Amino acid sequence: MPKPIALCLLYLLTARFCPAQLHWQRVDTAYGPLPSSMHVYRSTDSMDGFPSVAYFVSARLKDKGILFTATTGQGKRFTPAQYYQIEQFPLLVVNCTFFSFTTNQPLNLVVKDGKLQAYNITSLRGMGNDSLLYYYPTRGAIGIDRKRRADVAWTFTDSARRWPYAFEQMPVIAKGTDTVPSIYDLNDIEWKWWKMRTAVGGGPVLIHDGRIHITDREEQLFPGSNRNGEHHPRTAMGYTRDGRLIILVVQGRTPGVAAGATLQQEADILLHLGCYEALNLDGGGSSCMLVNGKETIHPSDKEGERPVPAVFLIKRTKQE
């Protein structure tokens, strides 16, 4: 093959599979005052030819001047702005779990102060030839333990147990006839107690052990759709090997301004930001992040901020 053609093909392959990194501008002053360990960044670079607006917050996990926590609406849904008032003006409020519009309950776990406040969905009814079976999803979650170490794991919850079960390796697709499964229905998977002080669930896992591995199929998310390849507003969280928590939001559904991101693009962004592990959270109209009560991206619902049943928070523990 002639050298110019080979170089051209190499360039095209590189452009297709290694998207250019976004350029980020630090915008702390627009959202201050902030602790010295916490920063806000903004990018308006296009992604694969689509307009884009994205923000991320970086916070040092070991800074004891800030507290990482979560809360639920206890059967009700509130907007992030309402949580900001209820929680006495935290540094950061961001949406997290998927939820039921019918019951207002999260469909993923929430751990606050070491206690489960909400639980994963337990089973999904099969379709077609599997209509008499139930699938038992193990959904992704991100947590921070009492030593301020972060972890992303696939999880299973049991209301009779204090801690979630965590699976550090990619889950298998388990199924059976019980509508409410137990850990014994997943006995082919090695597990451990996931003793987190704070945790929120979502899915799918985007990055595992430093590599992009999007497990929407294994977590049984978005069945029968191409949701993972569509552009939507996104919320995600991850952590770096040097102890920083990364919280990303991508604006979307704003014609001519921001198209949103695919799961692959979201994972690419987080990997370029240095995440060792990362998790997708509820997106679409739910995506919203406030810093000191001020919106970063513009929520896509025409009514503005969508009421959600749970949020992740960063609070001050003391004045610097």
N, C-alpha and C positions, 0 to 999 in steps of 0.2 A: 504493500500500500504506500503511495507517495507520502512523504513526510508532511506536507501542508495539510493533506486530507486527514491524516492521523491526528495531527494537532487540533484540527477543527473538531473532530469527533470527541477528542478528549475534553475540549472546552465545553462542548454541548453536554456531555455526560456530567461534567463537574457542575455546570450551572443547574442541571436538572436535579441532581441528587445531593448537592452541597449548597443550599441556598446561601446567599450572601448574608453576613451578619447585619443586624440592624445597628444603627448608630444611636446612642442614647445620650440625652442631655440631662444633667442633674438639675432638678427643679425644687430643691428643698425650700428655697425662700418663698415659693408660692404656697407652701403648705406648712410652714413653720409656726411656732418654734418646735424643733424636733431634738431628741437626744443625739449626741454625737455618734452613736452606734447605729443610727437609723437614717436611711436616705431614700429619696424618691427620684425616679428616672422616667423620662418620657421619650418616645420615638414616634416620628411621623413618616418614617421611611415606608415605601411601598413594599409589599410582599408578593413576589411572583407576578408583578404587574398590577396588583390590586391595591387601591388606597388603604392605608392602615393608620390607626392610632393605638398606641399601646403604652401602658405604664407598668413599672414594677417597683416594689419596695424591697429593700435589702435591710435586714436587721440582724445584729449580732446576738446569737443565742445565749452566750455566756454573760451578757450584760444584765446584772442583777438590778439595774435601775429600771428595767422594763419587765412586764409580765405578759406571757403568752397564754391566752385563755379562750374559752368559747362559751356561748350561752344559747339557750333555746327560748322560744316564745311560750313554752308550756301549753301547747295546744292552740296557740294563736300565731298569726303571722304579723310581723312588723316590717316597715321599711328600714334600710340601714340608717337613715336619718333619725328614725324613732329609737332604734337601738342606741344610737349615739347619745340621745337624751337619757334613756333609761339607764344606761351603763355609766352615767356620769362623765361623759366627754372623754372617751378613750382616744389614744393616738391614732388607732386604725380600726376600721370596721370593714369586713369583707364577707360577701355571701359564701356559702360552702356547700351544704348537702343538697341533693335532689329531694323532692318532697311531693306529697299528694295534695292536689288542689281540693280534693274532696274532704280529707280529714285534717288538713293542715299539719300533718305529722312528717318529720324527716323520714326519708327512706334509707338513710345511712346513719352510722353510729356518730354520736357526739359524746365525748368524755370531758367532764369539767371537774377540776379538783380531784382527779383520780376516780370519779364515779361516772358510770354510764348514765347519760341523760336521754339518749335516743339509741335505737337499735337498727341494724341492717334489715332490709327486707329478707324474709326467711326462705320463700320459695316462689317459683314462677311456673304457672301452668304450661305444660307442653302444648304443641300445636300439631295438627295433621296426624301422622301415625303415632305421635307421642302424646296425644291428648289425654291419655289416662295416667300420664306420669307428671311428676313435678321436678323441676330443676332447682338445685340448691346453689345459688350464687355466692361466691366469696368476693366481696367488693373491696376495692382499694381504699386505703385511709392513710393519713399522715398524722403522726403524733410526736409529742415532745415529752420526755420523761423528767423525773425530778432532778436529774443531773443536767438538764437542759440539752440533752442529746436528741436529735430528730431521727425519725425512721419512717419509711414508707413500707407498708405491708398489705397483703391481701387478708381480709378479716372475715370472721364469722362470729355472730353474737348470740348469746343465750341469756334470756332475762333472769334465769336462775343462777347465773354466774356473775361474779363481781367484775372480772376482766374479759375483754374480747379474746378470742383465739386468733393468733396471727400465723400466717404462712409466709415464710420468707422466699419460697420458690414459687414459680408460676403455677397457679391453681389448675387442677383438672376439672373437667365439667362433670359434676356429680348429679345423679338423678335417682328418684325412687318414687314410692307411692304415698309417703307420708307428707301431709300438707305442712306440718311443723317439724322440720328435721332436727336431729341432734348431731353432736360432733361425730357420733358413731357412723352417721351416714357419709362422713367424709374421712373415714378411717384410713384411707390410702395416702393421706397427706400428712406429713410431719408438721406439728404445730408447737407453739409455745404460748404461754400467757403473755399478753401484750400489756405490760404495766406502765401505761402512759398517764402522765398528769393531765395533759390536754390532748385531745385528738378530734379530728373531723374526718368524715368519710365522703367519698364521691366516686370517681372512676371515669375512665380507666386509668390504671397506672401508665405513665408515659415513659419514664426512665427508671431503669433498675440496674444497680451496680455499675453506674457510669455509662450505660448504653441505652439507646432508644429501643424500647420494647413496649409497644402499645397493645394492651391486653383487653380490648373491648370485647372480643369474641370469648375469651376465657372467663371474663366477668359477666358475660351474657347481657351486655348493654347494647341498646339500639338494634335489637334483632329485626331482620328483614328490611333494613334500611341502609342507606349509604351515609349515615350521619357522620361517620368518621372522616369522610372525604368532602364534606360540605363546609362552607364558610359560615361561622356563627360567632357572636360575642363569646368570649372565653374567660374563665377564671381558673387559675391553677396555683399550686404551691409546690415548692421543692426546697432542697437544702444542699449546701455545698460541703465539700470535705473539710474546709477550713472553718466551719461552724457558723454559716450565715443562712438565715431563712429567707427565701425568695418568694414573694407573692406577686403574681402576674395577672393583669387584666387586659383584655384586648377588646376594643370597641368594635361593634359590627352592626349590620343592618341599617347603616346610615349612608344612603346612596351618594356617591361622589366624594365621600369623606372617609369612610371606614367600612370595609367589606366584612371584617372579622377574620378568623383564622380556621384552618383545618386542624384536626388533632396532630397531624404530622408537623405542620408549621409551628404549632404551639410547643411540641416536643423539641423541635429544632431550636426555637428561641431559648428554651430553658437549658438545653445542653450548652448552647453558646454562652449562657450566663454562668456556667460552671456547676450546674446542678448534678449531683451524684445520683439522686433519686428525685422523682417528681410525680405529681398526681394531678389529673384533671378534676375539676369540681363542677358543680352545676353552672351552666352558662346560659346563653340566650338572653331573654329578658331579665333573668335573675342577676346577671353579671353587674357588679357594682362594688367599688372600693372607695371609701372615704378616708381621708387623712386629715386629722384634726377637724373633722366634720365637713370637709370640702370634697366634692366629687372629683374624681380623676377622669375616667371615661364617662361619656354620657350614656345612661341606660337606654336600651333600645325600645322598651315599651312606650307607647305614646303617652301614657299616664305618668311616665317618669319612673322613679324607683319602684321596683316590685316588692311587695311584702313577702318576706321569707320566714321560715320557722326556726332558723338557726343562723348564727354568724360566728366568725372567728374574730378575735380581738387582740390588739396590743395595747397595754395600759402602762402608765407610769407607776412605779412603786415608790419613787422618791424623787425629789428635785435634784437635778445635777448640780 
